[in-house]
Amino acid sequence: MPSATQSQKPNSAGKLFEFQSQLPKLPVPALGETLPKYLSTVEPLLSKEEFARTKKIVEEFGQSAQAQELQRRLEARAAEPGRANWLEEWWNDLSYMGYRDPVTPYVSYFYTYKDDKLRRKPTQRAAAIVRAAWAFRAQVASGELAPEMARTTPLCSHSYNYMFNATRIPKKPSDYEATYDLGANQHITVARNNQFFTLELVHDGQLLSAAEIESQLDRIVERADSSAAVPVGVLTSDNRDMWADNYQLLAQASPQNAQTLEKLQSSAFLLCLDNTKPVTREECHRTYWHGDGANRWFDKSLQFIVCDNAKAGFLGEHSSMDGTPTCRLNDYVLDQTLNSKVDLGSATVRAGLPEPEPLRFVTPPAVVRAIEQAAARFGKVVGQHQLRVLQYEAFGKDEIKKLGFSPDGFAQMAIQLGYYKLYGKSRATYEAAATRKFLHGRTETCRSVSTDSVAFCKLFENPTVSVQDKVAALQAATKTHGAYAKACSEGKGVDRHLLGLRLVLQPGEEKPAIFQDPAYADSCHWYLSTSQLSSEHFEGWGFSEVVPDGYGIAYTIRKDALIFHIAAMKNEFGLNSDHLAHYIKEAATEMRATIMAAKLGPKL
């Protein structure tokens, strides 16, 4: 069985980690800062009577001895010697490792690539992607990769330790991350027709060229397509407790299976060669989001996916890495391949390259039954989801900036107005905000609904309001959103702090009234779970909803377009991704038209 230890991490002495020792620790905000801010976020979601009750509860909590004690405990935890981040262990367990629903579709996220017009043959495109990804890996391994920066502020590079040669391992009650020696494991795993193969990328001390990788991939496709195998990979799509049980069942079925698991999990990344040919945006998004569940190993940190029509994308396992590092990786891969920058190596294929090694599992009847049951559950879960991709090409980042607005703030308000048009109300909205300027920082919740955003929605839907007043309302809403987002990036949102106060409660202690107040649960029930990751090379990205009566909206802001992936469940709540996409489009169009009208001034 793989261990959670790492024998060779990326070089910590290189540029990638040069600022790690200087990064500040995630702060614990003052109660006097968090509680008023919390009240400002719940006020637009409550009636006057409800807000008055909540305000009294929050103010009493702030003045209580219990609040002071909980704050003291949290500050003491943050100050413990050797603790990099007071939130890290809690967050990783609650949100990821201890979360038991399937990672796909509920946790993982994907990117959709632009087409590569130079490479129409799927294995040719796959080979170029592998070469580019391997070049990025080499920079990570050596530490030569520059750290990410937010203008002049360095961001934490810790998550790069879990990018290559890493996998999530199922275990009860909580999974863990296994990482492997980068130098000793210079192979990738290739999936085709529900079968797995090991492809060594170094032969006789020399990295395989793109032509050689393509040749090896052709051999894999020919071999896999001429045979069939039990789709073991679908086990990774299951509920984590069920997968943990079946992981043991699989590993113990034969010593060969344990060796096969080790070889697969220790690989640098997975390359999935799908035999499908998606065309529409929705077909592409579904392919990279979940596929058929079988030609994947959902626990691997990185999976590059190339289809038989050379469409391509990426699937990321979220547990130990948020989207910004993998966005950087994928942007690099696409910049290299789409702009003819990638070093393809020699066009000559060396004679005597070893045949790619098939990774065979022994599958006795009990394992086959487990696979069949997991496949049925996967089909049911995926079938319960609806998806719409809104490719809004009327304008993008450049035009929004010319209009005088923050592109992210504008997109968030288009989502808010679109939702208001559909439902006639504003509801709790989550936007992911990065806190990677802090050591081992991950995210904070930017609460996008504010008193100003609600006023903006109401005014925009009122035909008697002047365009000048509507634009003023939009300016106020985006300004408030921007200020809250900035506070979150400084570690001064409200959600992580309140979570910490809850978690330092000891067994048997009374839960404070603030956490028993319905307003707290309601304000954390994310009817809209949103996040932005942008690359000029992406045709969008996506993830799922986080509550059964809510939507998951991943959006990309390009220079000339806005792309929204809108996911939701098909259930008794009657959600409709198509309708929400329609109204977000209508909202964006009306917002721009209103701004333009206001700039022109009143007619003479």
N, C-alpha and C positions, 0 to 999 in steps of 0.2 A: 504493500500500500504506500502511496506517496506521502511524504511528510510535509508539514507546513514550513519547514525551515528552508533556507535558501543558501546554497553553497557558493554561488557566484552571482552577486548582484551587479547591476551596472556600476561602472567605476565611480565611486563616490568622491574621488579626488578631481574629477573632470569639471568642465564648465557647467554641466547640467545641474550639479549640486553645489555650486560655489557659494550660493547665498543661503543655503539651508541653515547654517549656524547663526545667521543674522536675522532670520525671520522671527517676527514677534509671535507670541502665543495668542490663540483665540481668546479675546477678552470675555469676562463676565460683566455684562452691563449692570449699571446701578438699577435698583428697583425703581427709584424715582425717575429713571429714564424710560424703562420698559413699560411700566403700568399705564402712564398717560398715553403712550404710543399705542398700546394695546386697545385702550378705550377708543382712540381715534379710528382704529380699524374695524371695531365692532359696531360703532354708532350707525354707519350707513346700512347695516344689515338688520337693524332692530327698529321696532316701533319706539315712540317716545317713552311709553310706559316700560317697555322691556329695557331700554337703555338706562332709564333712571334706576331701575332695580340693579342692573349690572354695574353701573357706576358706583352705587353704594357698596356692593360686595367687593369691588376692586379696591376702593378707597379704604375700606375696613381691613382688607387683607394687607395693604401696604403699611398700615399703622400697627399691625399685629406683631407680637413677639415671635409667633411662628414664622412669619415671612422673613424676619430678620435672621432667625436661626437657619432656615433653609438657604438663604442667601450666603450666610457664613459658611455652611457646609460646602456649597458650590464653589465659593471662592477658595476654600481650603483644598478642595479637589484639584482646582486649576493650578494651585501653587505647589502641588506635590512634586518633589524632586524626581526627575526621570519621566514625568508624564508630559508627553508632547502636546496633547490637546485634550481638554476636559470632556469634550463631546465625542471624540472619535470612537471609543469602544462601544458606547451606548448606541450611537447612530448606526454604526456598521452592523450591529446585531439587530436592532429594532427594524431598520429599514431594508436590510439586505440579508445577512447570513441567517438570522432567525426567522425571516419572513418565509412562510411555507407554501404560498401559492406558486404556481409554475413561473419560472423566470421568463418564459415566453408564453403569452404575450405581455405579462404584467410587469416585468422589471427591465428586460433588455430593450435596447434602442437600436435603430438602424439608420444608415445613410443610403440615399439613392444617387448613383453616379451619373454624370453626363456621359453620353455615348462617346466612344473613341472611334473617330472616323478613319483613323489610320489602321485600325486592327479590327477587322470584321470577323475573323476566325476566333472562336471563343478561347481555345487553348493558347493562341498567340497573345490575346489580351491578358489572359490569366498570367502568362509568363512574364509579361512586362510589369504587371501589378506586383508579382512576387519579387522581381528584381528591385523595384522601387521600395517596397516595404522592407526588404532585406538591407537596403542602403540606410534606411531610417533606423532600423534595428542596430546596425553597426555603430551609428552615432550615439544611440542610447547606451549600448554596451560599453563603449569607450568613454562615455561621458562627454564627448565632443559636442553634442547637441547643446545649443544655447538654451538657457532656461527661458520659459515664457515670461513675458513682461506685461504689466498693465501700465502703459506709458513708460514711466521710469521705475515702477515698483516691481520687483521680482515676485514671481508666483512659486508656490511650493512644488517641487518636483518629485515628491514622495511616491505619487501614484505611478510614475514611470517604472518603478520596481515591479509592478504587477501587469505590465503591458505585454511583454513577450515571454514565452515559455511559462505561462501561468494558467491556472484553471481553478474553478470552484469545485469543491468536493462535497457531495451530499453527506450529511450526518445529522442525527437527532441529538439534541433539540435544535442545534444551530450548525450550519455549514461552516467550512473554513476554506481559506485560499491556500493552494499549494503552488510553490514556485520552484523552478528547476535551473540548474547550472546552464548559463547561456553558452559557455564555451564547449561544454560536453554534449550539448543537444542542438546540433545544427541541421535539424530536419524539420520538415513541415508535414502535417497530415492532410491528405487529399481525400475528399469525399466525392463519390460518384455512384449513382444507382444504389444508394443506401449501403455502400461498402466503403471501407476506409483503407488507405494505403499510406505507407511511409515513404516520403521522398527526401533522400539526403541531398542537401544543396551544396555540399562540398565533396569533391571527388579528386583524389590525389593532391590534396592540399589547395585545390583551386575551386572557386565558386562557379557553379554551373552558369553558363551564359543563358540569355533569354531563349536562344535557339535550342539549347540543350534542355532547358526546362520545358519548353513547348513539346519537344520530342518525347520527353518522359511523360508529360501529361497526355499526349496522344496514345501512348502505350497503356496508360491507366484507363482512359476512356474505352479503348478497344477491349481491354480485358474485362472491365466492369460491365459493359453493355452486352457482353456475351455470356453473362452468368447472372445469378440472382442470389440474394442473401437475406436472411432475417434482418429487418430494420432495427438493429440494436439502438441506434441513435435516438429513436423516439422515446426511449426511457428517460432521456435527459429533459424531455418536455413536460414531465409529470410533476404533480405535487411533490414538494421536497421530501416529506416524510416517506411517501411511497417510493420515491426514487432512492432514498437512503436505504430502505429495506431491499429494494431490487438491486442496488449497487453491490450490497453484500452478497445477495443471491448470485449475481453475475460473477463476481470476483471469486466466489467459493465454488462455482460450478466446475472450474478447472484451473490448474496452475497457469495454463496458457492464457486464460482470461485476465489474470492479474498482470501478466507481462504485457498483454495487449493494451490494457488500460494505462499502464505506466508509459508505454511508448507513445500512445495517443496524447495523453495529458502533458507529457514533457515536451511536446513539439512546440516550435516557435509560434505557430498559429495554424488555423485551419483554412484550407482552400476548398470551397464547395463548388464543384462543377455540376450545375443543375441541368437536367435534360428538358427543362421547360423553355418556352419562348414568350415571356410576358411582353405585352405591347402597351397597354394603357397605363396611365400613372397608377391607378388603383392596383392593377395586376403586378406592377413592379414593386409597389410598396408592400403588398402582401407577400410577395416572394422573399424580400429581404427581412421583413418583420418576423415571419414564421415559416414560410414555405410549406412543404407537406409534412414537416415534423420529423422526417426520417433521414434526409440527406444533410444532417447537421449534428453537431455535438454542442448543445446549447450552453454547457458549462465553460467552454473555452473563452478566454478573454477576448480574442480577436477571431472573426470569421469573415474572410473575403469570399464573395459569392459571384460567380460568373455563369450566365445562362447560355443556352445553346444558340441564341441569336446575338451573343456577345454583349447583351445588357449586363450591367454589373452593379454591385452594391456591397454593403458591409453591415455586419451585425456585431454589436458590442455587448458583452456581459457586464452588468453595471456595478457589481458588488464592491469592487476595489478601485474602480476608476469612473470618474464622471466624464461627461462628454467632451470637455475642452481638450484634454490630451489626445483623445482618439480623433477629434475633429482636426487637430493639427496633423496627426499621422495621415489621415485620409486626404486632407488638402495637399499634403506633400506628395503622396502617391499619385494623385490626379494631376497636379501641376507637372510632375516629372513625366507622366505617361502621355497626357494630352498635348503637352507643349514640346515633345521630342527632346526632353532633357535627360531622360533616364539612360544610364549606362547599360546597354544591352549586352556588352561583351562581344566575344567573337561570334561570327555567323557560322563558324564551323562546328559541327557536332562531333565530339570526340568518339572514337570507336571504343567499345567495351564498357560503356556506362552500365552500371548494374541495374537490373530490372527493379522497378519500384516494388517494395515489399508489401504484400497484402496483410492487413491486420485482421486476423481471423478470431472470431469469438466462438467458443463452444456453447451451443444453445440447447440444452436439454429441455424436455417438455415444460418444466416449471418456468424456465426463462422465456420460452416462446409464449406461454400464457400471459406472463407479465407484460411482454411486449405488445401483445394483442390488446390487452386491457388498457395499457398506456396510450396506444394509438387511438382507441375509441374515446378515451377522455380528452385527448388532444383535439380530435375532430369536433367534439362537442364544444370545447372552450372556444376554439377558433370560429366555429359556426355561430357562436353567440355574439360575434363582433361585427359591427358595421364600420365602414371606412369611406371617407371621401377626401380626395386631394383637390384643393383649390389652388390652381396655378393662375395667379392674378398678375397679368402682364401689362396692365395699363401704365404702371409706373413702379418705381422701387426706391432704394435708398437715396439715390442722387436727387430725385424729384422731391422726396420728403424733406431733405436737408434744404433745398432751395425754398421750400415753403416755410422754413423756419422752425422745423420740429425735429425732435429726436426720433430716429427711425424705430427704435424699440418702443418708445412711448406711443408713437403713432399706431404701430401694429397692435399694441395692447389695447388701445382705446377702440380700434376697429373691432377687436374681439369683444370688448365690453358692449359696444353699441350693437353689434350683430346679435349677441345673446339677448340684449334688452329688446331688440326688435322681435325676436322669436318668442320670448317668454314674458315680456312686460315687466321685468324686474332684474335687479342686479344680485348676484350671489357670490359667495366666497370664491376667490380666485387665487391660485398658487402660481407664482412665476419663480423659477429657479434662479437664484443669485449666487454667484461664486464667492467663496470666502478663502480662496487659495493664496491670498497675500499673507495668510497666517500659516504657521507650521502645521502640516497635516490637515489643513482646512479643506472643506468640501463645499457645502452649500448652506444657504439660509433661505427662508421663504420671503419673497417679496409679495406682500399682500396688495394686489393690484386694485382692489375695490376701495375707493375712498369717498368721502362726502363730495369731493369735487368730481370724481368720475361718475357718480350717480347723477349729480346735477347736470353734467355734460350730456349724459344719455337722455335725460328728460327734456332738456332744452332742444336737443337735436331732433327729437321726435315731435316737437311742438311747432306747427306751421306758422304760428303767429309771432315767433321770436325772430328778431333780425339776424342777418348773417354775421354782423359784427358781434352780437352777444353770443352767438353760437361759437364763433372762433375764440372769443375770450374764455368761454367755458372749456373749450378743448385745450387752450393754452394752460389754464389753471390745472386741469386734470393731468396733463402730461408733466407739468412742473412738479406736482405733488408725487406723481409716480416716480419721477426721476430722483427726487429727494429721498424717497423711501428706499429705492433700489440702491442708492449710494450708501445709505445707512447700513443696509444689509451687507454690502461688500466690506464694510468696516466692522462687521460682526455685531451690529447693533439693530438687528431686527427684533421681533418679539418671540417668534415661535421656538427657536432653539433654547433661548433663555428660560421660557416658561416650561419647556420640556425638562430642562435640567432641574428646575425647582421641584417638579413632580417626582423626578427619579431619585432625588436625595431623601425623599420621605422614607422613613424606616418602617418595617412591618409593625402593624398595630397602631401606628400614628393616624390621627384623623386627617382625612383628605381636606385640604382647605376649600372653602366655599367657592372660590374663584374657579376651581376645577370641577365643581359639581354644578355650576351654573350652566344651563342649557346654551347660553350664548357662547361659551368657550368651545363646546363640541360643534356647534353650528358654524362657528367662524373657522374651524379647522376641517370642515367637510367640504372638500375641494370639488365643487360642481364644475369648475374649470381648472384643469391642471395644465399649465403652459410652460414652454421653454423655448428659447431661441438659440440656435447654433447656425452659423452662416458661413458659406463658402461659395465663391463664384462657380465652383466646379460641381456643386450639388444640385440635384433636381428635387431636393426635399429630404426630410428625415422624419422619424416618427417614433411613437411609443403609445401605450394604451392609456385609457382612463384610470383613475385611482379609486373611484367609488362607483357603485352600480348605476347611480342616477346622474353621472357626470360625464364630461368629455375630456379626452386627452388631446391637446392641441400643440403640436410641435411646428414651429415656423422658421423659415429661412428668409432672410432679407438680403436679396441680391441688388446689384446696382440698378437693374431694370425690371425687377419682379419681386413679388411677395408670394411665398409658397406656404400653404397651411395644410398640414396633415391632421385630419379631424377624425378621431376614433371614439367609439362609444359601444355600449352593449345593446343588443336587441333583447328587451325585457319588458316588464310591466310598466316601466316608467315612460315609455313612448318616445324615447330620444330619436333624433333624426339628424344625422351628420350632413345629409344633403341639404336640408333646410338651413342648418346653421351656416354651412358654406355659402349658401345663397345670400344670407343676410350679412355675413362678414364682407362679402364682395360689395354688396349694396352700401354698406357702411363706409368702406374705404373710398368708394366712388363719390358718395355724398360729402364725405369729409374734405376731399380735395376740391370738389366743386364749390363748397361753401367757402373755403379759404380763398380760392381764386375770386369768387364773387365779392368777398369782403375787401380784397386788395383793389378791385376795380372801383369800389365805392358806389354810392347811390347813383341811380340813373338820373340824368338831368330832365 
